Amino acid sequence: MYEQSLIQAGLSAEMAQVYELLLKTGPLPAGKISKKTGLKRGLAYKTLDRLLEKQLITKFEENEKVAVFTATHPLKLQDLIDSREQKVKNAKLAMENVLPNLVSDFNLLLGKPDVVFYEGEAGIEKVVFDSLSTKGEIYQYIDNEAANKYFSEINARYTKKRKELDIKKKMITVDGEYIRKNKSNYDRAITDIHLIDGSRFPFAIAMQIYDNKISYLTMTENKKIGIIIDDQFISRMHKTLFEYTWEKSVSLFADKAKETNSSV
């Protein structure tokens, strides 16, 4: 009657059969359990041991008489389900942490760039925080005003963590009233900022270059996506382009800013 439901709760067919029997008949010795369920004696004992481990039955032995087994309260099954759900959550979390590396190793074996795609705010956060694994400096293109509009809370936590880890960043951003008004908010010990003329060379949201990786973020009211590419050759090319742009652009913290029309 309950066997299929008990199996779905995580019991084996034999465990479900024995537990339901004890639930309906009350205490029984192993011999009678074997006879009533049709399980061979060895399998019956093994099943009883597994039910004892899960605390779904109890064993009672008095004055060296034959032991009898009793089903525990059915609410114990909820504890079993909760435990399975927690294990699944832990396994999922562990896999989320290691999966990008597994994909990377697989793609490297095939000689292909490793590309991982994420969606939603949780995905955006994974992409943003991935750069904190760097062993060096981060290069970034970003529209700060747009970034703070769409993921200010994520950015605030990311910046705090980057400061704790003392990870340096070179940032190329769009020149304008927003960045100049807020330049005092940036810690120059870990962040250096150059400007480009956004009217001539606009770009959307953010791109980061670190180690052998490049990450892209697109975040609007209706679109929140992030991409991480792990490939040393693509990364090296973008680093070269960034360094060239950096040399040609204007420092936000320069004593005298260059004319906007002379900036890259």
DAHUQUI-V175089 format. One record per pair of residues at least 6 apart in sequence whose ideal C-beta (glycine too) atoms are under 7 Angstrom apart, sorted by the first residue. I is the first residue (numbers start at 0). GAP is how many residues later the second one is. Records with the same first field share a line. If there is no record, write none. Layout:
I = GAP, GAP
//
This chain:
0 = 19
1 = 18
2 = 13, 14, 17
5 = 10, 13, 14
6 = 6, 9
8 = 68, 71, 72
9 = 70, 71, 74
10 = 8
13 = 25, 29, 33
14 = 32, 35, 36
16 = 20
17 = 15, 19, 29, 30, 33
18 = 32, 37, 38, 52
20 = 12, 15, 16
21 = 6, 35, 47, 48, 49
22 = 48
25 = 44
26 = 33, 41, 42, 43
27 = 40, 41
28 = 37, 38, 39
29 = 14, 15, 18, 37, 39
32 = 11, 36
33 = 6, 7, 10
36 = 7
38 = 8
47 = 9, 21
50 = 6
51 = 7
53 = 26
54 = 17, 21
55 = 15, 16, 20
56 = 12, 13, 14, 15
57 = 12, 14
58 = 8, 10
59 = 7, 8, 10
60 = 6
99 = 16
102 = 11, 13
103 = 10, 126
106 = 6, 7
107 = 6
112 = 116, 117, 118, 121
113 = 115, 116, 117
114 = 112, 114
115 = 112
116 = 110
117 = 6, 8, 9, 107, 108
118 = 105, 106
119 = 104
120 = 103
122 = 103
123 = 27, 30, 93, 95, 100, 102
124 = 29
125 = 100
126 = 88, 90, 99, 101
127 = 26, 30
128 = 29
129 = 85, 98
130 = 7, 77, 79, 84
131 = 29, 30, 33, 35
133 = 33, 76, 77
134 = 76
135 = 74, 75
136 = 31, 32, 33
137 = 29, 31, 70, 72
138 = 31, 70, 100, 103
139 = 29, 31, 66, 67, 68
140 = 31, 62, 65, 66
141 = 29, 31, 63, 64
142 = 30, 31, 60, 61, 62
143 = 29, 34, 35
144 = 33
145 = 59
146 = 8, 58, 59
147 = 7
149 = 69, 70
150 = 68
161 = 28
162 = 24, 27
165 = 24
166 = 23
167 = 22
168 = 21, 22
169 = 22, 76
170 = 20, 21, 22
171 = 22, 24, 73, 74, 77
172 = 6, 20, 22
173 = 22, 24
174 = 20, 21, 22, 23, 85, 88
175 = 22
178 = 16, 73
182 = 69
185 = 7
187 = 65
192 = 59, 60
193 = 52, 55, 56, 57, 58
194 = 54, 55, 57, 68
195 = 53, 67, 68
196 = 63, 66
200 = 63
203 = 14
204 = 12, 13, 14
205 = 11
206 = 7, 8, 9
207 = 7
208 = 26, 29, 30, 33
211 = 18, 19, 20, 23
212 = 15, 16, 17, 22
213 = 15, 20, 21, 24
214 = 11, 12, 13
215 = 10, 11
216 = 9
217 = 7
244 = 19
247 = 16
248 = 14, 15
249 = 7, 8, 13
//
